Structures are given as structure tokens and as C-alpha cells.
């Protein structure tokens, strides 16, 4: 019997653009048989609800995709069962999800029906105060990330000036020819999926690359910010889409529009950006180093600026992480107002009913 496939990723992230969501790509509507959307407050057991169902199906040999929360990676924001084309997703703030095709695809499960209203209402003022504190902390964290990203961008601009893009273009063209040798352009465009492999979390920078980059062919791309690694990935993705191939794109935790990793399952090929923040612990079948196209004299000329930017970027990122950790601690306090007022026995019955339907 084939071993079931377990993958981990983030559907949303704490980025330089604030909280950024790719939740629409957790399980696209056109593919989905059923999406269960969980509603309810903090501490009502949404993550445990999803994890228990996923573990039960995993024991039956079902493939599972775990969607982790960027504000608490030990917690789940969703689970996907790819072969069943079914998913369970946390539909509460900050990633509020409402049914797009109610009944036909989406179904709301209101876990709020299992709580004691009176017990929660008596803590109304403290709940409102704590929620405001959490919101304020996240906004401060996003300002730190934005400030850090402005310094990161300055280094991108310096490295971009030092880059020989002509030589990079030759490598890009050769790479596309190698990957798509014998694969013709299709009349039907390939489908795309967009998510995060890494996130800025209260535990620091967390990535799940080892569960995602599992193809036979692994192309590792090295390059400083601004050398154009994302341009290579975007060109390869464009070529894949033209050939009708399905692609999975994973974006930068700092800049949610910057492509960092690409998987083309039908060709059994992955491309991954390797740097001091994240790298894959597997042997590459091909390596591409964009750093060799940098003009060292330009880098040397701006070495003080590069060092200043890097040091202060790291300082601001550390401050953002510490602030997100404070927000998590406040969120844990908030859960304390809900947990004692939950009827977990009734919720367990609901969980068992959903499990039966999924099986």
C-alpha cells in the first residue's frame, strides 16, 4: 500500500503588505466537492476540530494538506483532502471566508452554537479590550515589517544595479528549454495555485519546504535580493501555463507578490530559491547561481549601505516577531474567556458527523 502524502504550508502571512491572504487557493471552487467553513470565536476548538478529523483520515491512508496559521504555526487554519476534493477551513478573522457557492460547494459549521452565551457575555468588556490590544499589536508589527522591507528593498536596488541581466537572460532561456524539452504549447492554459511555504510567526521565520519540495528534479536557485531569481521563476511558470501544466507557486513571507518556489507536479520538477533565510535539505539535480553575474566593484562601492540595511532589517524583523509573539500571548488570554464556556461534548458529536461525511 502506498504511503499517504502529508504536506504543510501557510494560506496567509504577516507581510510588508499587512496580513495577506491566499485563502482562495486553499481549494479552488471549481475543483471542490465540499468546503466546510468553520465559524466561532477563539478557543472554541476549530484547530483541534480540523486536526482530529485530519488525523483520522490520515490513519486511513488519505493524503492531507495542513494549512498552518502564520500567527501561531502550531495551530491550523485549514486542512485539505486533495483526492477527495474536500476541505475544512477556519473562516474567522483576519481571514474571513464566506460561502461563494452555498450548498453547492460551501457549508458553514457554526461552532458558536456550542458555547454558553451568558458565560461569554459577562466577560464582554474584557473581550473587547483584549481584541483591541491584539489588533494594535498586529498593526505595530506590520509597521516594523514595512520599515524593515524598505531597507531590504534598498539592498535589492543596489544588487539590481550590479547585476548583468543579459547573462541572466541566457540562463533563463536555457533553463526553460531544458525543463520543457518535448512539451508543446497547449490550447488550454494550465491552472495555478498560490500559497506560502514560509511565514513570519511568533516563533520566528518558519518554513515547510521539506514537505513541499519532494519531486525527482530539484532546481536550486541562489541569488541576492534584486538579482532576478523571481524573474526566472515567473518565466518558467509562464511557460508551464502556456503548455497547459498545473503549477503551485509559493511566495516570499516578506513580499507576498515575490515568487520564491515553484512546483510543476506533472513534470516532477521543483524550483526553489535558496538563501540565508531558507533552503531545502535535499540534493539539487541542478543549481543556478545568479550571484556570479554581480559586478563586485559596485557591491564593494555600496558595502557600507548594504551592511547598514541588512543589520537594521534584521533588527526590525526581530522586533516585528517579538510584537507578533505579544499578540499571540494576548490571543491566548482571549481564548481563556471562551474555553470554559464551550460544550466540547456536543462539538465532538459534530466532529464525528463531519468525519463520517468526509469518509
Secondary structure, DSSP 8 states (H G I E B T S, - for coil): -----EEEEESEEEETTEEEE-GGGSS-TTT-SEEEEEE--TTSSHHHHHHHHHHHHHHTT--EEEEEETTEEEEEEEEEETTTTEEEEE--TTS----SSBTTTEEEEEGGGGB-HHHHHTTHHHHHHHHHHHHHHHHHHHHHHHHHHHHHHHHHHHHHHHB-HHHHHHHHHHHHHHHTTT----SS---EEEEESEEEETTEEEE-HHHH--SSEEEEEE--TTS-HHHHHHHHHHHHHHTT--EEEEE-SS-TTSEEEEEEGGGTEEEEEE-SS---SS--SEEEEGGGGB-HHHHHHTHHHHHHHHHHHHHHHHHHHHHHHHHHHHHHHHHHHHHTTB-HHHHHHHHHHHHHHH-
